[in-house]
Amino acid sequence: MSVRIRLMRLGRKKSLQFRIVAVDSRKKRDGAYLELLGSYQPRFRPAKVEIEEDKALRWLQLGAVPSDTVRSLLSERGIMLKFDLLKRNTPAEKITQVTADWQAKVAQRVAKSVARAKPKSKKKTAAEPIPATKPQES
């Protein structure tokens, strides 16, 4: 049996929500899944991502292959880093230290990007006059 970790679409049109699930690759696209690992809601800014780390790591260790999108979501949360360290038989203390350092670097990057963000431009309000245009002569 080949297991994949992928997104399962929920919600209605223009209101996207996804479940992150472990599914048998032989099943239909939106068929039954083996286990629910989390949820992903891209509509929000920033996107809401909830992943149960221990379940995701267990499925990865059992040989589940994440889809590209799920792999990027797992990478954002540091789960792929932790999985890589577990594959290399790294001691638990070293894993916690490396992941803590990684999370600190991510927090610094986010703080810098927020500080560099330009303020939003002023939008025209209804009180501002509309520029007059000359009528075209025929």
C-alpha positions in Angstrom: 0.0 0.0 0.0 1.3 3.4 -1.0 0.3 6.3 1.3 0.3 10.0 0.3 -0.2 13.0 2.4 -2.3 15.6 0.5 -5.0 18.2 0.6 -8.7 17.3 0.5 -10.9 20.2 -0.6 -13.8 21.4 1.6 -16.1 24.3 1.4 -17.8 25.8 -1.5 -16.9 27.9 -4.5 -14.6 30.9 -3.7 -14.5 29.8 0.0 -11.6 27.3 0.0 -10.8 25.2 3.0 -8.6 22.1 2.9 -8.0 19.1 5.2 -4.5 17.7 5.3 -5.0 13.9 5.2 -3.1 10.7 4.9 -4.7 8.7 2.1 -4.1 5.4 0.2 -2.9 6.5 -3.2 -5.2 3.9 -4.9 -8.4 5.7 -3.5 -10.4 8.4 -5.3 -9.3 12.0 -5.1 -11.8 13.0 -2.4 -12.5 9.4 -1.2 -12.0 8.0 2.3 -8.8 8.9 4.1 -6.8 7.0 6.6 -6.2 9.8 9.1 -6.8 13.6 9.4 -3.5 15.4 10.1 -4.7 19.1 10.1 -6.3 21.9 8.1 -5.3 24.6 5.8 -7.3 27.8 5.0 -5.6 29.9 2.4 -8.3 32.6 2.3 -6.9 34.3 5.4 -3.9 36.6 5.4 -1.7 35.0 6.7 -3.1 31.6 5.8 -4.3 29.5 8.7 -2.4 26.2 8.9 -3.0 23.7 11.7 -1.0 20.5 11.6 -0.7 17.8 14.3 3.1 17.4 14.2 3.2 14.0 15.9 0.7 12.4 13.4 2.5 13.9 10.4 5.9 12.7 11.6 4.5 9.2 12.2 3.1 9.0 8.6 6.3 10.4 7.2 8.3 7.7 9.1 6.0 5.0 7.7 6.9 6.1 4.2 4.0 8.5 3.2 4.9 10.8 0.4 3.6 14.4 0.8 2.3 16.3 -2.2 4.2 19.5 -3.2 1.8 21.8 -1.5 1.7 19.8 1.7 5.5 19.5 1.7 5.8 23.3 1.6 3.3 23.6 4.5 5.3 21.0 6.5 8.5 22.9 5.7 7.0 26.2 6.9 6.2 24.5 10.3 9.6 22.9 10.6 8.2 19.4 10.4 10.3 18.4 7.4 13.4 19.6 9.2 12.5 17.5 12.2 11.8 14.5 10.0 15.1 14.8 8.3 16.9 14.9 11.6 15.0 11.9 12.8 16.0 10.0 9.6 19.6 10.7 10.4 19.3 9.3 14.0 20.0 12.6 15.6 19.7 12.7 19.4 16.5 14.2 20.8 18.4 17.1 22.6 20.1 18.1 19.3 16.7 18.0 17.5 15.1 20.3 20.0 18.1 22.7 19.8 18.2 22.8 16.0 14.4 23.3 15.7 14.5 26.1 18.3 17.3 27.8 16.4 15.4 27.4 13.1 12.2 28.9 14.6 14.2 31.9 16.0 15.6 32.5 12.5 12.2 32.3 11.0 10.8 34.8 13.6 13.7 37.2 12.8 12.9 37.0 9.0 9.2 37.7 9.6 10.0 40.7 11.8 12.4 42.1 9.2 9.8 41.7 6.4 7.1 43.4 8.5 9.5 46.3 9.3 10.3 46.7 5.6 6.7 46.5 4.4 5.6 49.7 2.8 2.5 51.5 4.2 -0.6 51.1 2.0 -1.3 53.9 -0.3 -4.2 56.2 0.4 -7.3 55.2 -1.5 -9.5 57.9 -3.0 -12.5 58.6 -1.0 -15.9 59.8 -2.3 -15.1 63.3 -0.9 -12.2 63.8 -3.3 -13.2 65.6 -6.6 -13.1 63.6 -9.8 -10.9 65.3 -12.4 -12.9 67.0 -15.1 -12.5 65.8 -18.7 -13.1 67.8 -21.8 -15.9 66.6 -24.0 -14.6 65.2 -27.3 -15.4 67.3 -30.4 -16.7 65.4 -33.5 
